[in-house]
Amino acid sequence: MQKHIAEIYFSQLRGKDICDNKGRTVGKVKDIVTLWTGGLPMITGILYSEEPDKLIPADIVQNWDGKQVILAESSEKINITQITHQQLFVGKWLLDNQVIDLKGYKIVRVNDILLSCDEQDGKQRLSIIAADIGIRGLLRRIGLEFLASRLDKKYISWQHITPLEKKTGSLKLKLDKDRFKKLHPVEIADLLEDMDYDSRNVFFKALGSEQAAEAIGKLKENTQVEIVTRMDKKQAAELLEDLHADEAANLLREMPKEKAAELLQLVKKDKAKELKWLLHYKSDTAGSLMTTEFISLPVTFTAGQAIEHLRRFAQDAEMIYYLYVTDVDEKLLGVFSLRELILADQEITLGALLHSKVITVQVNDSRKKVAEIIHKYGLLAVPVIDAEGFLHGVVTVDDVLDLFMVDRTLKASMSRYLNKRGLRRK
Amino acid sequence: MKTFRVFRDKIIVFLSIMGPGIVTAFADNDAGGIATYAAAGAKYGLALLFTMLLSTVCLAIAQEMSARTGAVTGKGLSDLIRERYGVKWTLFAMSILIIANIGTTASEFSGIATSFEIFGVSRYISVPLVAFAVWILVLKGSYNKIEKIFLMLCLTFASYAISGIIVGPSWKEVLIASVKPTFIWDAEFLLMAIGVIGTTVTPWGQFYVQAAVVDKGINASDYQYTRWDVLVGAFFTWLVAFFIIVATNATLYTNGIGIETAGDAAIALEPVAGKYASLLFAFGLLGASMLAAFILPLSTAYAVCEALGFEHAVSDSYREAPVFFGLYTMLVVVGAGIVLLPGISLYRIMLTSQVINGVLLPPILIFMMLIANDINLMGEYANSKLYNIVALIFTMVLIALTVLLLVSAFVPDIFNILLK
């Protein structure tokens, strides 16, 4: 039978005297340790002296919430334990440190820690229930909480916290992979923005390469470059494979040439070939913005064959709503939409289905011009051709979207001077 | 051809990492810096050249330590203080930073007011207007575009070097004065010495250089370049100060002209610009002051918010970031407000704020040393013993000077007593 006794803050617990069952003082609460393994984080030991690893096991505590922490045994009988690798110092590694808030998708600093004291089998047990991230927590630490007594308390429940730190010393925290699986790439990008580069690398290792790639695609180019240059080479190559071709090429274009060449050698052959091809285009032109992962269909296909083709290749294509029709030489002949294809008679040939007047841009057209055309005609994508009319790729609207958005955020204004500059998203 | 490419790529790597140290060093020569060095040269001739050399060594050590800590830990100084020493010490360090930076911001606005007064514009018009412009430009994010203009204006201070060379002082004498320990036992000199140190090595500079290193994503393996960046930056700081002192010594000290207002420091530029000396000076001062007036309040508010855990509040809208926004506004308003107090001497504000910076520096230096010595954090990059000894001696000297200064405020005769 478990009974809730009280809630206490770590700031109130720290510094309390520890007494044995005869009332003799054993030490002071210097820090407490917890097992952070996925379940409710129970407090498992107390650091009570100057010796850095020696702990009083928490299961002999009789009473946590009084003026003193009272033990159920006499001081001679205490079985002092050592800290283990799974255990984590609450005061040293959590308090005042940054943690990941999985609910708000941001990095927050822990001002205080809320502990729950429950009674089970006549003994009190302590567990972490939330991190206090509010001003009240901050003021409590300096004994001035009354100043903010009208403010709401701001907690994040332990279920939504993941410690960010990797820390040196015996303690290496593993990030809980499953908890990140559910996050949207944009939310991950939000978190990445907040992190310093060390944490970022640890975070990437915890995410799969695919999930990492999607999130990185949402970040600004110079942040991407920064992250990738600091990655393990093999990891970086994997990431390049998972990124969309246009994004990967843009990334490589911004990197020092030697580094880019080095990474390209580690990338799978056909992807590397594609990337090298894309790298020929000048930066900020239609050629550099476009993706080569689109669907182009031979004019000789029937609608039925086209659908069959789509089933096989649509998975890897960035744009499938516009379908481009080419002749045998890859010259662009026309376009039709997915809707038109689905509604069309299975036997009709694409030559009869296509619209031959296609809005296009030239390989060397500027980013601005591409954006203007996409905007003017209300397109989701625009094909990129050269002077002879050969189809090179497709620029999708999301690649030029940022030109339409006026960036007036506070972060933008601080970009040059402050931490995490250049970490604004696209 | 290939060697050229390799070389070029190396240069690119170097340039991409260069910066934080040099930028901070240039920002150190702001309005307060110019005023202090000019006053030092005008009042004591070459006597403070040695102090300048010392404080340059200190600057190099302190900046190197901050930059190294940033590169190894990937964290800002305020974060580390918070994580290592908890809320109380963080509040203490942040209070120091805020007080020092209010002083420095006021000194930047004094610089702005002074340069506008040279153009004949009253400070009661120029300061509120510029303060508002700074405030709104930063929040609108259009500051980056005009930054280069101010940087160009700063280059006019190169004219001190030309002036220093034109007046042709006895270089032998100058060089001797640069390395020969000189100390005059009176409170005024002491004040000036602390001011010179305080304007060269600032609490603000330490936070800034570390944050900038972290921002650039410089890590331990790139650090060798950053070390050079910091050293080159410190050298430039010294060079500018050196020439200002040499020029003011030759033009003002030798002719017995004291400096009453910052504008008087322009006289030292007459060998270069003749009757246009004041204009030249005003442009330079304006550039330097504006640069710092933009950066200071913003970076202060950011450091404080990050340390106290309001970083999540620095979001996309000002309404969601009341602490950050409030702090930033407060710094601009108070900094500018001080300058508008009736009857206050602009020049005094500049000098005093540098002394305040000097007095507040030791606690920050101590935090930096503790952190840079933390093996858990720094691993093999922790401070070496020799390094610690030099840094410690310097900190002690600075504390001793500060204590002496405080005592002299209450016991004016302290120097006579000590000398006996």
Interface residues (C-beta under 8 A of the other chain):
Chain A: L95 D96 N97 Q98 D101 G104 K106 I107 V108 R109 V110 N111 I133 L138 R141 I142 K167 T168 G169 D194 D196 Y197 D198 S199 E226 R230 P256 K257 E258 D407 R408 T409 L410 K411 A412 S413 M414 S415 R416 Y417 L418 N419 K420 R421 G422
Chain B: R5 V6 D9 I12 V13 T73 G74 K75 G76 D79 R82 E83 G86 V87 K88 T90 L91 V138 L139 K140 G141 S142 Y143 N144 E147 A211 V214 D215 G217 N219 F294 I295 L298 S299 Y302 E306 L308 G309 E311 H312 V314 S315 D316 S317 Y318 A321 F324 F325 N376 L377 G379
